[in-house]
Amino acid sequence: MIFRFIIVVLVAMGFADQALASDAQICPAHSTETPPTDWVGPDCERLHSSRVNPTDGLIWVRMERMAPETNKPVALYISGRFSSRVWINGTEIGRNGLPGPDRQSEAPGLMDAQLIVPEGSLKPGANDIVLLASAHYGVLNLARPLHRVGLFTIDPDDRYWVGTVTPIMVTLGLLLAGMVYFGGLAAIRAPRGDALILTGLCALAIGQLLSELTRALWAYAYPVHDIRLLAIAGFSAAFGLLACFYVTRRLRPKWLLAIMGCATILSLMALWLRTGFDGKSSYAMLGPLCVALFVSIWTIIQARSAEQRRRASLSAAALTAFVGSNLMAPELFLDVVFFYLLAGLLLALLVEQALDRSREAQESMRETARADRLQLLLDQLDPETLLPPLVIRSAGRVEQIPINDIASIQGADGYAEIKLTNGRAILHTKSLNALETELPSCFLKVHRSHIVNTAHVRALERDSSGTGALILESGETIPVSRRILPTVRQVLS
């Protein structure tokens, strides 16, 4: 699929480049009707064809192109940001727009034009191609306004679109599905931050893909090409920065402003300093992605919990694929590789979301069971019941904490902070889930990061947003999960 996509990009942007390595003769145009007879005058020069630049001027361009060996009709394909009139072997065959000495006299031509070569105009072997070219409607100063000029066979039965555009449309469909899915999550669930960011990433990728496809699907006038290049560069930089924001927000939120400042500077430097819009677009995305990769690796090294290390490892793997592909194939990255990598990443995210939904369903069932236990305990709780103490071992010391002295426990990065009724806090090396199975039934996990001793519950409060909190005898406020809140409210009413 990737190989076929590469072929369609080459074909759609003017087919294979026949003669970028050939030389071109350039002369200023003093007449718009007849080419110069002497191409070696003092004002003329011989350049590499990729350096031909008619921007803000009117010039004659001469080059040679090989005729294809075929009996089928032949066309001259011109790909470049200029208007032109064309002669082959001394015979004018047509024009693409209307070149002129100034903006008022010029009519912009197509960025990719096809001129049918009349029968008998070609000779076997090399053919003399002469262009009268001007470009007064350009906004950007491009290093390569002329992309390619070549003679190709016209094949009315050519159906390359069926096999090559289909994979592109499948990728576009997947991006649209991802945007709708994550947008729906952002609309119906809280917190919405991650879902909104992923929706934005999908939207930026769609914008960039449509900008890339524009040239293949629409024969636009050359001034539109500048808008297209600016759009691609803008979407690329925005995607890189938003991806860096997403990774940093999840892994290192305390450093978010500083890290995003560095990423923004790198992206702006790429847009300002790199020559050529392929380089600008590629490196404007690459800079922020490299920053995000550094954040991921840094987090893996300093991770305090298995969950944090897992998240950082997944981010590092995805970013390594993006950054490595960009460095190894910078010319193909934005045209091909980026969209396939992003499609694969979206599939992985959708699978992860499905797994998260499954885990949430299981957690909902566990919280329902906890709610039933809470109702039973609040009805039957005897505060004077003697319970075995909790044993805490740390730094060669063993401490026994009476169960009735524990008011609440809060999870923190694989550790648990035990809060006593006298205000003292003790850090325990066991996780919250491990303690939940160890503690007696009067302790309930009412939130993903909180366990409470129901013997010290004084009241339940509920705010307008639908969330709630348990008020302990010490005055401490413990958040209550939305799912368990109705049962708790019924028991305490």
N, C-alpha and C positions, 0 to 999 in steps of 0.2 A: 504493500500500500504506500509506504514512504517513497519507494522508487518511482511508482506511477505518479505520485503527487509532485515529485521533483520534475518529472517530464512535463506535466501540465503547466507548471510554473514557467518552465523554459519556453514551451510552445506559446502560452498565452501572452508572454512578454516579448514575443517577436521571433519565436523558434530559435534553433541553435544559432549561435553567433558565428557567421561564416568567416568574417575577416576582421575581427578586432585587432589582430596582430598586423594587418596591412597598413600601409601608409596612405595619407590623404594629402592632396595639394589644396592649399587655401589661398584665395585672393579676395581683396575687398571688391565689392560690386559697384562699379561706376555706371553700369548699364543693367537694366532689368530684363532685357530681351535676348541678348546673345552672350554666351560664355566667352571669357577671354581667350584670345588665340595664343597668347604667350603666358604660360603658367609659371614661368621662372623669372618674372619681373621683380623689381626691387621691393614691391609691396607684398609679394607672394611668399609663402613659406610651405615647407613640407613638415607635416606633423603626424604623430600617431593618431589614428582615427578616433580614439577615445578622448582626445583633447580638442576635438572640433567644438567650437563654442560660438554660436551666432547670437548670444544674448546681447541685447541693446545695439544690434548692428545688422548689416546686410552683407552677406559674403557668398562667394562661389566656392563650392566644394567639389573636388574631383577625386574619384577612387575607382578601382577595378573590382569587379565581382565575377565569379565563375557562373556560367549558365548551367542549370541542371540538365543532365542527359535524359530527356524524356520527350514524348510526343504529346503530353498533356499541356493544358494552358499553364502559363507561368505568370507570377505576380512579383512585383518588387515590394518588399516589406520594409517600411521605414518606421523606426522606433526612436523617438527623441522629442525633446521639448522645444519645438520650433515649427514654423510654417515653411513650406518648400514648394518649388517647382522642380520638375525632374526631366532630365534628358538621358536617353540611352543611345549610345553610339551616334550622337548628333541629332536624334529625333526626340522632340518633346512628347512625353507619354501622358502627362497629367500633372496635377498639383494637389498638395495637401494643405488646405487653407490658401492664403495668398500672402506671400512674403512682401515686405515693403521696407523702405528706408526709415520709416518712423511708425509710431503707434497708430496714427490715424489712417495710414494707408495699408496697414497689415490686417488680415483676417486670420485669427488663430486656427491652426490646423489640429488634427487629432494627434494624441500622444502615440498611438499605434495605428498606422495607416497601411492600406494595401492598394497598390496601383496595378491594374491589369496591363501586362506588356503586350502591345499589338503583335500580331503574327508577322514574322519577318524582321522584327527589330533586333533580335538577338543573333549572335554568331557563336559558333562553338568556341569553348574555352573562355578567356577573359573578355569582359565587356566593359566599355567605358561608361561610368555612371557620373553624371554631373547634377549637382543640386544648387539651386539658388535658395538660400535659407536666411531667415530672420526670426528673432524672438524678443519682441518688445513688451510682452505681457507677463513675463516672469517676475516673481516676487523674490525668490531665493536665488542665491548665487551658487549654482550647482557645479561640482567638479567635473561631471560627465553629462552634459545635456544630451549628447548624441549617444544612444545606447547601441543601436545596430542598424545596418542597412544590408539587405541580402535578397537574392533571387531564389524563389521557392516554387515548387509545383503546387498548383491548385487542385485539390482532390475533393470533389463534391461529396464523395462517400466517406470522408473522414469522420469517424464517430468517436474520437478520443474522449469527448466530454462524458460519455456514458460511463466509461471505466475509470476516469480520473477525477471528475468533479464529485462523484458520489461519495468517496471517502471524506472529502472536504465538508460536504453537506451533513454527513453523519457526525463529524466533529462539531460542526455548528449546532446541530440538534442536541447533542449531549451538553454543550455549553448552555444552551437555552433551557434545557431541562434542569441543569444545576442551578441556574439563576432563579427559575420558578420555584424549585424545591426549597432552596435556602431562603428565598424571599418569603415563602409561605411560613417557614419556621420562624422567621423574624416577626411575622405578623401575629402569630398565635401563641408564641412561647416567650417566657421571660426567664433569664436575661436574654436580650436580643443581640448583644454586641457581636459575638462570633458569627452568628447567622447573617447579620447585616454586612460584615466585612466580606464573608464568602460570597454573598450576593453581589457586592461591588466588584470583587475579583472576576467573577463570571461575566459581569457586564463589561468590564474593561477588556477582557479577552475577546468577547464578541465584537466590540467596537474595533479592536485591532484586526481581528480576522476579516471582518467586512471591509475594512480599509485595504487590507492586503488583496482581497478578492476583487475589489472594485475594478482594477485594471484588466482582469481577465474576463469580467462579466459586462463591462460597460465601455464602449468606445467613446471616451470623453476627450474634450478639447484640452490642449496641453496646459493652459493655466490652472486647470483643476488638479494637475499633478502636484503642484506645490502644496495645495490644501491637503491632498492625500498624504504626502510625506510628513507634514506637520502633525496630522492626526495620528499616524503610526508612531512617530516619536513621542507624542504626548501620551498616548495609550500605554506605550512601553514603559515610560518613566513612572506613570501613575500606578501601573500594575506592580512594578518593582517596589515602590514605596509602600503601597498598601499591603503587599505580602510581607514586607519587613515589619510593618506595624502589627500585623496579625501575629507573627511569630514572637515578637518582642512582648506584646501585650499578654501572651499566654505564658511566656517563660521568664521574662525579666521586667515585670511592670514598673518596678521602682526606677529603672533606668530608661523608661520609655522616651522621655523628652530628649535626653542626651543622645541616645542611639538614633532616634529619628532625625535629629539635627545632623549627625554625621552622614546618614544615608542620603538626606536631601542634598547636602553639599556635594557628595560624590555624583549624584544624578545630574545636578546642574553643571558640574564641571564637564561631564561627558557630553552634555548637550552643547556646551559652549566651545570646548576645545577640540573634540573629534571632528575630523573632516569626513564628509560623505554621510548621507543620512542613514545608510545601513549601520555604520559605526556609531553614530549618535544614538539611534534607537536601541541597538544591541547593548551598548555600554551604559546607557541611562537606566536600563533594567538590571544589568549585571552588577552595578555598584551596590544598590540596596540589597540585592539577593546575597552578595558576598557578606555584607554586614549581618544579615539574618543568619547566614551559615555560621559566622563567628559566634553569634549569640547562642546558637544551638549547641555548638561544640563546647563553649564555655559552660553552658548549663549542664551538659553531660558530665563534665569534669567535676563540677561542684554540686551535683544533685544530692539532695538529702533524703530522697524517697524514691522508691521504684517507679511510682507513677510519673513523677517529674522526669526521671531519666527516660522512661518510655516515650513521653511526649517529645522530649528534646531529640531523641534518637530518630523518631519518625520525621521530624522537621529536618534534621540534618541529612537524612537519606534523600528526601525529596529535593532539597536545595542543592545537594551535591549533583544530582541528575541534571537539574536546570543549569547550574553554573558550569559543570563539566561539558555539557552539550554546547553551551554558548562558546566556550573557549576552544573546543575542538572543531566546531563547524560554524563559525560566526556568520558566514554568508548564507547558510541554509537555516540557521536557528529560528529567525523570526518568520521565515516563509513556511517552514515545514515542522521542524522538531518541536518548537515551543508549543504548538497547538496539540500535537499528539501527546507530549508529556503532560500538558494541562488536562487533557481528556482522561488520561490514566489516573492522574491525581484526583480528579473529580470522582471517578469511579471508586477509588479507595476511600475518599471522604464519605461517599454515599453508603458504602459498606459499613464504615465506622459508625455513621449515624444510625444505621439499622441495628448494629450491635448495641449502641447506646440506648436505643428505644427498648431493646430486649432487656438490658440491664435495669432500665428504669421500671419496666413492668415487674421484674422480679423484686426490685426494691419496694415497689408499691405493695406487693403482696406481703413482704416482710413487715412493712410499716403498718399494714392493716392488722397483722398479728400482734405487733407491739401495742397498737391502740386497744385491742381486746385485753391484752395483759394489763395495760394501764388502768382500764376501767375496773378490772377485777381487783387490782392492787389498791386503787384509791378507795374502793369499797371496804376492803378487808385489811388494810394495812395496820399493823400494830407497831408503833414507833419504838416500843420497848423490846422488841424481839432481838435476841442476841445473835449476832452474826460473826463468822470468823473474820479476822482482820485481813487486810490486803498487804501482802509482803512485797516490799520494793527493795531491790538490790542495786547499789550503785557505788562505784569507787571503793570497793572492799567493805562496804557498810550495808547492813541489813536493817531495814526499818519496817515495823509493823504499824499500819495505819488502821484504826478502828473503822469499820465500814460506816457506822452511823456518823462519823466525823466528816465523811466525804459529802460535799454538797453537789458538785458537778465535775465533769471531766470534759476537756476540750481537746480535739485532735489537732496536731500541727506537724505536717511534713513527716509522717511516719512515727511521730512521738505522741505522747499524751500528757497534757498538763492537768494535774489533779488539784482541784480547789477545795480546801477544807472549810468547815464552818467558822473557824477562827480567823479566816482571811489569808492563811498561809497557802502558797502554791508550790507543788512539787512536780518536777519534770520526770516522767516515767518513760523508759526506753521502749515499752510495748506500744503497739498501735491501738487505735480506738476499737477496731474490729476484734482484736485479740482480747482486750479488756471486756468487751461486751459479752463474750462467751465465758469469761472467768467470774464476773461479778454475779451476785445473787439477783433474783428476779425483781427486786424492788428498784433496780437500776434499769432505766429505759433509754434507748437511743431515739430521741425525739427529733433529731436533725442529723444530717450526714456528718457533721463535725462536733456534735454535742451529745453527751449522756448525762442524765440527771438522776439524782437520788430522790425518788418520789416521796420519801419521808419528809423532805424539806420543801415541798411545793406549797406555796401560799395562795397563788391566784393565777388566772389565765387572762391575758389581754389580747384583743384582736383589733387591728387597725383597718382603715378603709380600703387598703389594697388587697385584703384577703389573707394576709399573713398574720401570724400570732406569736406570742411569747409567754413563757412561763416565768412567773415572779417567784423567786425562792425566798426563804425566810431571811437570808442575809441581804436581800435587796437586789441580788444579781438577776439579770434578765437573760433568759435562754430562748433563742429563736426556736419555733416549732414548725416542722415541715407542713406544707400546705395540705398534704394528703391526710396527715394524722390529726390535723386541727379540729375537724368536726367531732370526732370521737372524744377528744380531750375536753372540748367545750361542753359536750353533753354530760360527761362524767362530773365535771366541776360545777355544773349549773345548779 
